[in-house]
């Protein structure tokens, strides 16, 4: 998560509950049967466990991003049809 915050240049929040697919399904089911009245009620359930703030220098960030793009380009011809 720290790496994402550094590369994106924005804070990244990690929720207390990280199993988001099953949580999302449970929220939708709960809304469907009336357990929760609305989306705002669900939003109040959200709890942040940790926030990662950007701390990587701009030069290092640009270097890592440049090399990542090079790696992606090289992967385009990885498999031949």
Residue pairs with C-beta under 8 A, 6 or more apart in sequence:
1 12
1 14
1 50
1 52
2 12
2 52
2 55
4 12
4 52
5 11
5 12
5 52
5 53
5 54
5 55
6 54
6 55
6 56
6 61
7 56
7 61
7 64
7 65
8 54
9 54
9 61
10 54
11 51
11 52
11 53
11 54
12 51
12 52
13 48
13 50
13 51
13 52
14 48
14 49
14 50
14 51
14 52
15 46
15 47
15 48
15 49
16 47
16 48
16 49
17 23
17 47
27 36
27 42
27 45
29 35
30 36
30 42
31 38
31 39
31 42
36 42
